[in-house]
């Protein structure tokens, strides 16, 4: 992870980002993910032959519009789970966390299992946001820093696998070829990736033999955004899809577009803060989007944390499917007494 750019470089960056006429907006950072490959040159050669979404460009979808989840059904990101902004200070995050935990106390929840599941989820969120390095990794992946690079435009190693469930027809071929990695969902009848540490040759065989080309090699950062996007989308059983019901979406484009929107908000805040600095020479630019995290960059540690972020995104998807990431609906006694 690289620290925030110096003010002169950052000014040039913002100017270029907003003067460009291209459709894709990103920071254009020269920094790339410092994530090394998992093996030597032989494996890299196999990666070059793999079919990856990144090399084939954006895929055309049958539906161009982005689906919207019911208002308030899911949080946009980890910060929204706790009810804070992405530039929240550690103190603000801690306070928000304890406010959430108040509702989890057995005296208030009556040991409700749904509340218990919610508490387990926000504990994981809090762990990420209070670890400076893990939070920096999360912010880089999701576009919450001014120096972030869109993972879908990045050249990180494609060592994770993802199933495009909107293309999957539930043939079960991948689950038969590599059962350690692929399983068929009971609810929707589509293939899912449940384990990223399977046999690489079997995974490649499943990809090559897929009749609809719905399995893709991706980076861990891409998987994080793709899993995050899939939890927002309303899906139907594969049998209904094949009969013409339901909709098809390009989840890769949707995830990339959401990243670009987040990054545009960050760059807009950078521009506003720099304008304020011009008007007030006594102010500091260093807290443009939270205090920049200083730490010794370690490639292996960064790679491991990016993988953990991808695994956490898959777990969040399961939480969302069960509704466990939605805050308890009952009111705290203090709030009820104030209204009375």
C-alpha positions as CSV (number, residue, x, y, z in Angstrom):
1,X,0.0,0.0,0.0
2,X,1.3,3.4,-0.9
3,X,0.7,6.5,1.3
4,X,-1.3,9.4,0.0
5,X,0.4,11.4,-2.7
6,X,2.0,14.8,-1.9
7,X,-0.2,17.9,-2.6
8,X,1.5,18.8,-6.0
9,X,1.2,15.2,-7.3
10,X,-2.3,14.9,-6.0
11,X,-3.4,18.2,-7.6
12,X,-2.1,16.9,-11.0
13,X,-3.9,13.6,-10.4
14,X,-7.2,15.3,-9.7
15,X,-6.9,17.6,-12.7
16,X,-6.1,14.7,-15.0
17,X,-8.9,12.5,-13.6
18,X,-11.5,15.2,-14.2
19,X,-10.3,16.5,-17.5
20,X,-10.1,13.1,-19.1
21,X,-12.8,12.3,-21.7
22,X,-12.7,8.6,-21.2
23,X,-15.7,6.7,-19.9
24,X,-13.8,5.1,-17.1
25,X,-12.8,7.3,-14.1
26,X,-10.1,6.1,-11.8
27,X,-7.3,7.6,-9.9
28,X,-4.7,6.6,-12.5
29,X,-2.2,5.8,-9.8
30,X,1.1,4.5,-10.9
31,X,1.0,2.2,-7.8
32,X,-0.2,-1.3,-8.6
33,X,-1.2,-4.1,-6.2
34,X,1.9,-5.3,-4.5
35,X,0.7,-8.9,-4.6
36,X,3.1,-11.5,-5.8
37,X,2.1,-14.7,-7.6
38,X,1.7,-17.8,-5.6
39,X,4.2,-19.8,-7.6
40,X,7.0,-19.4,-10.1
41,X,7.3,-18.7,-13.7
42,X,5.7,-22.0,-14.7
43,X,2.5,-21.0,-13.0
44,X,2.6,-17.5,-14.5
45,X,2.7,-19.1,-17.9
46,X,-0.4,-21.0,-17.2
47,X,-2.0,-17.8,-15.9
48,X,-1.4,-16.2,-19.3
49,X,-3.4,-19.0,-21.0
50,X,-6.3,-18.7,-18.6
51,X,-9.5,-17.2,-19.7
52,X,-10.1,-14.2,-17.6
53,X,-12.7,-11.5,-17.7
54,X,-10.1,-8.8,-17.5
55,X,-8.4,-9.8,-20.8
56,X,-11.7,-10.1,-22.7
57,X,-12.9,-6.7,-21.7
58,X,-16.4,-5.7,-20.5
59,X,-18.9,-8.4,-21.4
60,X,-22.2,-7.3,-23.0
61,X,-25.2,-7.9,-20.8
62,X,-28.8,-8.4,-21.6
63,X,-29.8,-5.7,-19.1
64,X,-27.9,-2.4,-19.0
65,X,-29.5,-0.9,-15.9
66,X,-28.3,-1.6,-12.4
67,X,-30.7,-3.5,-10.2
68,X,-31.6,-1.8,-6.9
69,X,-32.2,-3.6,-3.6
70,X,-35.2,-2.5,-1.4
71,X,-34.4,0.7,0.4
72,X,-32.5,0.1,3.6
73,X,-32.3,-3.7,3.1
74,X,-28.5,-3.9,2.9
75,X,-25.7,-1.6,3.9
76,X,-23.5,-0.2,1.1
77,X,-20.2,-0.9,2.9
78,X,-18.6,-1.7,6.2
79,X,-18.8,1.9,7.2
80,X,-22.5,2.0,6.6
81,X,-23.0,-1.1,8.7
82,X,-21.8,0.9,11.7
83,X,-23.5,4.1,10.5
84,X,-20.3,6.2,10.0
85,X,-18.7,7.8,7.0
86,X,-15.6,6.4,5.3
87,X,-13.5,9.1,6.7
88,X,-14.5,8.3,10.3
89,X,-11.9,8.5,13.0
90,X,-11.0,5.4,15.1
91,X,-12.8,7.1,18.0
92,X,-16.0,7.5,15.9
93,X,-15.8,3.9,14.7
94,X,-15.4,2.7,18.3
95,X,-18.3,4.8,19.5
96,X,-20.6,3.5,16.7
97,X,-19.6,0.0,17.4
98,X,-20.5,0.2,21.1
99,X,-23.8,1.8,20.1
100,X,-24.6,-1.2,17.9
101,X,-23.5,-3.6,20.6
102,X,-26.0,-2.1,23.1
103,X,-28.8,-3.8,21.2
104,X,-27.1,-7.1,21.4
105,X,-27.1,-7.4,25.2
106,X,-29.2,-10.4,26.3
107,X,-31.3,-8.2,28.6
108,X,-32.5,-6.3,25.5
109,X,-32.5,-8.9,22.8
110,X,-33.8,-11.9,24.9
111,X,-31.0,-14.0,23.3
112,X,-32.6,-13.6,19.9
113,X,-30.5,-15.7,17.5
114,X,-30.9,-13.1,14.7
115,X,-29.5,-10.4,17.0
116,X,-26.7,-12.7,18.0
117,X,-25.9,-13.3,14.3
118,X,-25.9,-9.5,13.7
119,X,-23.5,-9.0,16.6
120,X,-21.1,-11.6,15.2
121,X,-21.2,-9.8,11.9
122,X,-20.5,-6.3,13.3
123,X,-17.7,-7.8,15.4
124,X,-16.0,-8.8,12.1
125,X,-16.6,-5.4,10.6
126,X,-15.2,-3.7,13.7
127,X,-12.1,-5.9,13.6
128,X,-11.4,-4.8,10.0
129,X,-12.0,-1.1,10.6
130,X,-9.9,-0.9,13.7
131,X,-6.9,-2.7,12.3
132,X,-5.0,0.1,10.4
133,X,-3.5,-2.2,7.8
134,X,-6.6,-4.2,7.2
135,X,-8.7,-1.0,6.9
136,X,-6.1,0.4,4.4
137,X,-6.5,-2.8,2.4
138,X,-10.3,-2.6,2.5
139,X,-10.2,1.1,1.5
140,X,-7.8,0.4,-1.4
141,X,-10.0,-2.4,-2.8
142,X,-13.2,-0.5,-2.5
143,X,-12.0,2.9,-3.8
144,X,-12.1,4.8,-0.5
145,X,-8.6,6.3,-0.9
146,X,-7.3,8.9,-3.3
147,X,-4.5,6.6,-4.5
148,X,-6.6,3.5,-5.2
149,X,-6.7,1.8,-8.5
150,X,-9.8,0.1,-9.9
151,X,-9.1,-3.7,-9.4
152,X,-10.8,-4.4,-12.7
153,X,-8.2,-2.3,-14.5
154,X,-5.3,-3.7,-12.5
155,X,-2.8,-6.3,-13.4
156,X,-2.8,-8.3,-10.2
157,X,-2.4,-12.1,-10.5
158,X,-5.5,-14.0,-11.3
159,X,-5.3,-16.6,-8.6
160,X,-9.0,-16.7,-7.5
161,X,-11.9,-18.2,-9.3
162,X,-15.5,-16.7,-9.7
163,X,-18.7,-18.1,-11.2
164,X,-20.9,-15.6,-13.1
165,X,-24.2,-16.9,-11.7
166,X,-26.2,-15.0,-14.3
167,X,-24.7,-17.1,-17.0
168,X,-24.7,-20.4,-15.1
169,X,-27.3,-22.9,-16.2
170,X,-26.8,-25.3,-13.3
171,X,-25.3,-28.1,-15.4
172,X,-23.2,-29.3,-12.3
173,X,-20.2,-30.0,-14.5
174,X,-17.9,-27.9,-12.4
175,X,-19.1,-29.5,-9.2
176,X,-18.4,-32.9,-10.6
177,X,-15.0,-32.0,-11.9
178,X,-13.8,-30.1,-8.8
179,X,-16.1,-30.7,-5.9
180,X,-13.7,-29.2,-3.4
181,X,-14.1,-25.7,-5.0
182,X,-17.6,-25.7,-6.7
183,X,-21.0,-26.5,-5.2
184,X,-24.5,-26.1,-6.4
185,X,-26.7,-23.7,-4.4
186,X,-29.9,-25.3,-3.1
187,X,-32.0,-22.1,-3.4
188,X,-31.1,-21.1,-7.0
189,X,-29.6,-24.2,-8.6
190,X,-26.4,-22.4,-9.7
191,X,-22.8,-23.1,-9.2
192,X,-20.9,-21.2,-6.5
193,X,-17.2,-21.1,-5.4
194,X,-17.0,-22.1,-1.8
195,X,-13.2,-22.8,-1.5
196,X,-10.4,-21.0,-3.2
197,X,-7.7,-23.5,-2.3
198,X,-8.6,-26.4,-4.6
199,X,-6.5,-28.2,-7.2
200,X,-5.5,-25.7,-9.9
201,X,-5.5,-28.2,-12.7
202,X,-9.0,-29.4,-11.8
203,X,-10.3,-25.8,-11.6
204,X,-8.8,-25.1,-15.1
205,X,-10.5,-28.3,-16.4
206,X,-13.8,-27.1,-15.0
207,X,-13.3,-23.8,-16.7
208,X,-12.4,-25.4,-20.1
209,X,-15.3,-27.8,-20.0
210,X,-18.0,-25.2,-18.9
211,X,-20.6,-25.2,-21.7
212,X,-21.6,-21.6,-21.1
213,X,-18.2,-20.1,-20.2
214,X,-19.4,-18.8,-16.8
215,X,-16.3,-19.5,-14.7
216,X,-13.5,-16.9,-14.6
217,X,-10.0,-16.5,-13.1
218,X,-9.9,-13.2,-11.2
219,X,-7.8,-11.5,-8.6
220,X,-8.7,-11.6,-4.9
221,X,-9.6,-7.9,-5.0
222,X,-12.0,-8.5,-7.9
223,X,-13.6,-11.3,-6.1
224,X,-14.2,-9.0,-3.1
225,X,-16.1,-6.5,-5.3
226,X,-18.0,-9.2,-7.2
227,X,-19.2,-11.0,-4.1
228,X,-20.2,-7.6,-2.6
229,X,-22.2,-6.9,-5.8
230,X,-23.9,-10.3,-5.9
231,X,-25.4,-9.8,-2.4
232,X,-27.3,-6.8,-3.7
233,X,-28.9,-8.5,-6.7
234,X,-32.3,-10.2,-6.7
235,X,-32.0,-13.6,-8.4
236,X,-34.4,-16.4,-9.4
237,X,-34.0,-20.2,-9.6
238,X,-32.0,-21.3,-12.7
239,X,-35.1,-23.2,-13.9
240,X,-37.1,-20.0,-14.0
241,X,-34.3,-18.1,-15.6
242,X,-34.1,-20.7,-18.4
243,X,-37.9,-20.4,-18.9
244,X,-37.5,-16.7,-19.6
245,X,-38.3,-15.3,-16.1
246,X,-35.9,-13.1,-14.2
247,X,-33.2,-10.8,-15.5
248,X,-29.6,-11.1,-16.6
249,X,-26.9,-8.7,-15.4
250,X,-23.3,-8.0,-16.1
251,X,-22.0,-8.3,-12.5
252,X,-18.4,-7.4,-13.6
253,X,-19.5,-4.1,-15.1
254,X,-21.8,-3.4,-12.1
255,X,-19.0,-4.0,-9.6
256,X,-16.6,-1.8,-11.6
257,X,-19.1,1.0,-12.0
258,X,-19.8,1.0,-8.2
259,X,-16.1,1.3,-7.6
260,X,-15.8,4.2,-10.0
261,X,-18.7,6.0,-8.2
262,X,-17.0,5.6,-4.8
263,X,-13.7,6.8,-6.2
264,X,-15.4,9.8,-7.9
265,X,-16.8,10.8,-4.5
266,X,-13.3,10.6,-2.9
267,X,-11.7,12.7,-5.7
268,X,-14.5,15.3,-5.4
269,X,-13.7,15.5,-1.7
270,X,-10.0,15.9,-2.5
271,X,-10.8,18.8,-4.9
272,X,-13.0,20.5,-2.3
273,X,-10.5,20.1,0.4
274,X,-7.7,21.5,-1.7
275,X,-9.8,24.4,-2.6
276,X,-10.3,25.1,1.1
277,X,-6.6,24.8,1.6
278,X,-6.0,27.5,-1.1
279,X,-8.4,29.8,0.8
280,X,-7.0,29.0,4.2
281,X,-3.2,28.4,4.0
282,X,-3.2,27.4,7.7
283,X,-5.2,24.2,7.1
284,X,-3.7,20.8,6.4
285,X,-4.3,18.5,3.4
286,X,-3.3,15.4,5.3
287,X,-6.7,14.4,6.4
288,X,-8.3,14.4,3.0
289,X,-9.9,11.0,3.5
290,X,-9.0,10.1,7.0
291,X,-5.4,10.2,8.4
292,X,-3.1,8.3,6.0
293,X,-1.9,5.1,7.5
294,X,1.8,4.7,7.9
295,X,3.2,1.2,8.0
296,X,5.9,-1.0,6.6
297,X,4.6,-2.5,3.4
298,X,5.1,-6.3,3.2
299,X,4.1,-8.0,0.0
300,X,3.2,-11.3,1.6
301,X,1.2,-9.7,4.4
302,X,-0.7,-7.5,1.9
303,X,-1.4,-10.5,-0.3
304,X,-2.8,-12.5,2.7
305,X,-4.9,-9.5,3.8
306,X,-6.4,-9.1,0.3
307,X,-7.3,-12.8,0.4
308,X,-9.0,-12.3,3.8
309,X,-11.0,-9.4,2.3
310,X,-12.2,-11.7,-0.5
311,X,-13.3,-14.4,2.0
312,X,-15.0,-11.8,4.2
313,X,-17.0,-10.5,1.2
314,X,-18.3,-14.1,0.6
315,X,-19.3,-14.4,4.2
316,X,-21.1,-11.0,4.1
317,X,-23.0,-12.3,1.1
318,X,-24.2,-15.2,3.2
319,X,-25.1,-12.8,6.1
320,X,-27.1,-10.7,3.6
321,X,-29.0,-13.7,2.3
322,X,-30.0,-14.6,5.8
323,X,-30.7,-11.0,6.8
324,X,-28.1,-11.1,9.5
325,X,-26.4,-7.9,8.4
326,X,-29.5,-5.8,9.1
327,X,-29.6,-4.0,12.5
328,X,-32.1,-5.2,15.1
329,X,-35.5,-3.5,14.5
330,X,-36.6,-3.1,18.1
331,X,-35.9,0.1,19.9
332,X,-33.7,0.5,22.9
333,X,-35.4,1.3,26.2
334,X,-33.7,4.7,26.3
335,X,-35.1,5.7,22.9
336,X,-38.6,4.5,23.8
337,X,-38.7,6.4,27.1
338,X,-37.5,9.6,25.4
339,X,-40.4,9.5,22.9
340,X,-42.9,8.9,25.7
